[in-house]
Amino acid sequence: MYHWVEDKDFLTRAYHDCADLVNQLVQELRNYGIEARMNVVGSKKRNMITQNGNQPIDFDFNLLIENSNEYPNERELKEDIREAFNEVLSANGWDDCDDSTSALTTKQMAFKKGNKTPFSIDVCIVKQDRYGLHRLIHRKTGFVALDQWYWNLVPNSRDLWEKEDALKPDYWMDVRETYLTKKNRYLSWQQMDEHPSFDCYIEAVNEVYEKVRRGVL
């Protein structure tokens, strides 16, 4: 079952290392003509990092592409970002990342001293418009020539940041509890692949926001 990670010293150190790598990626992407900024998913700044039992911890980041319209070729965009990320990872002693369906995922790292829980980074490439957030998907077929790259609208992501602001700080404990409940529910249903952390987070924010709007909370 998922639980909150309570080792604050470990979280601070691990998050700092991961966020620093993603920030370096943002800087490196400028050499590719890609304007981007980092957005933390549900996690450290909201005190919402979870761990499933004693399993490794994933630090999730959104890489928000601000000039995505200049990249009509989604495959080229993801490949350029993957190449830039690998350059950053290599310069910091990390192995190359993996290209998963909806993210770039690093290999696991662990500290030699103190808390040795392995951790990794998931970087999801997103863009935003008036409809909400769109996630860059690489649908794999087993044959690269038949693979597809496309933007997929993240359900119910419209006005997410505004809803966050409206709920903080008075209703944030409700968001935290709802988020953890949803993650464990989908885990028990073996549906975490269909409901990744960011989707659970969006569901939690929307659910609490609607309760507040209706006066239930």
N, C-alpha and C positions, 0 to 999 in steps of 0.2 A: 504494500500500500504506500501511497505517497505521503510524505510528511514534510514539514518545514525544516530546512537546514538551519541548525541552531549555532553552529560553530562560526561565530562572527569573524574571528581572526582569519580563519581559512577562507571564508567568503570574500572578505576584503582583499586578501592577497590574490586569490584565484580570479576574482572579477577584475581586479586592476590589470592583471596580465592579459586577460582576454579582451577587455575593452581597449587596452593599448594597441593590441594587434589590429582590431577592427578600425580604430582611429588611424593607424598607419595605412591601412587599406584605403580609407577615404582619401588620404593625402596622395597615395600612389596612383589612384584612379585619375587624378588630374592630369597625369602624364598620358593618359589614354583619351583625354577629352571627355571624361565622364564626371559629372557633378553629382555628388552623393552626400548623404549625411547619415550618421548612425542613430538608430532608435532602439532602445532597450525593450525587450519583450517581457512584459509582466514582471520583471525580475528584481534585480538588486535594488534599484532606486525605490521600488514599491515594497521591498522586504517580502518578496513572493517567490523565492527560489525553493524548489521542491526536489526531493530525492525519493526514488522508489526503493524502499528497503535500504540495502547497502550497495546498491548499484551505482555506477558512475553518474556524475552530474553533468547535464547539458546547460551551457550558457547560451541563451537564444538572443540573437540580434536581428533586427530588420535593417537592411541597407536600402535606404530610400533614395531612388534614382530621380533626380530633379530635372534631368534633360533627356528623359527616355524617348521623347518624340524624335530626337535626333538619331535614334538607333532603330530603324524600321526592322532590322534583322535581329530577332530575339536570340537566336543561337550565337551570333557574333557578340552580342552584349554579354551573355553569360560566360562565353569563352574568354573574353577580355577580362572580365572580373575574376574568373578563376585563375587566369595567368597572373594577374596582379596580386591576388591573394597568396598564391604560391611563392611569389617573389618575396613578399613580406614574411611569410612563414619561414622560408629558408634562411632569411637574414637573421631571424630570431631563434634558429635552432630547432624549428618544428618541421615535421614531414609535410609533404604535399597534402592538400585537402581532397576529399572525395566529392564527386558531383552526384548528389542525390536528386530525387525527383523535384523537390521544392526548396532545396538549400544547398549550400556548400558546407561540408562537414569536415572538421579537422580530426586527426587522430587524437587519441586520448593522451593526456599528460598527467603527471603526478609529482608532487613535491617530494624531495628526498628527506626532508625533515618535517616534523610535526604531522598534521593530518595528511595522510597519503591517499585520500579518496581520489580516484582518477576523474578527470574532467575534460570536456571538449567544448568546441564552439560550433554552433549552427548559425550560419549567416543566410537569412532569407532575403532574396532580392525583390523589392516591391516598388510600386509607383502609386501615386495617389491622384484621383480626380474627383469630380463632384459626386460620383457614385460610391466612392469609398476607396479602399486599398485593393490593389491587384498584385497577386503573387506570380512571379515568373516560374513557370513549370517546364520541366524537361521530361516529357513522357517517353520512356524508354521501351523499345520493342524487342531488343536483342540484336537488332541490326541498325547501326548508326544511321545508315542512309534512309531508314524509315522512321527514325525518331522525330518527335515534334517538340517545338519550343513555342510557348504562347503565354499570354497574360491571362490569369484567371482571377475573377473578382472574389475577394474574401467575403463570404456572406455576412451581412449585417455590420459591416465595418464603417459605414458612413457616420460621420460626426463622432468618431470614437474618442478623439482627444478632448472634444468639448464635453462629452459625457463624463470622462475621467475628472475633468476640472470641477464639474458640477457635484460630483460625489465625494470629493476630498475636502476636508478630512472626516466629515461627520459620518459618512456611510462606508468608509474604506474597510473597516473590519467585516462588514457584510460582504463586500466584494471578495476579500481574502477567503472567507469561509465558503462562499459559493464556488470560487475557483477551485479550491482544494476538493470540495465535494464532487464537482464535475470531473476532475481528473481521475479520482478514485472510482467514480461510477463507470467512466469509459474504460478504465483499466480492468474492472471486474467483468465488463462486457467484451473485453478483448478488442476494443475499438479505438485504441490510442493512435493507430496509423491514420484513421479517418478523422480523428479529432486531436491534432497536435496542440501543444501548449498555447500557442497564440489564439487558436480557435476557441479553446476553453476560456481563455482570458476575455475574449470579445463576448462570448456568451454570458460570462459572469457580469461584466460591466452592463450589458444590455438588460439582463434580468433584474439587477438591483436598480438600475435607472428607471425601469418601467414601474417597479414597486414604489419607488419614491414619487414618481410622477402621479401615480394613482392614489397616493396617500396611504399605502399599505405599511410603509416603514416610517 
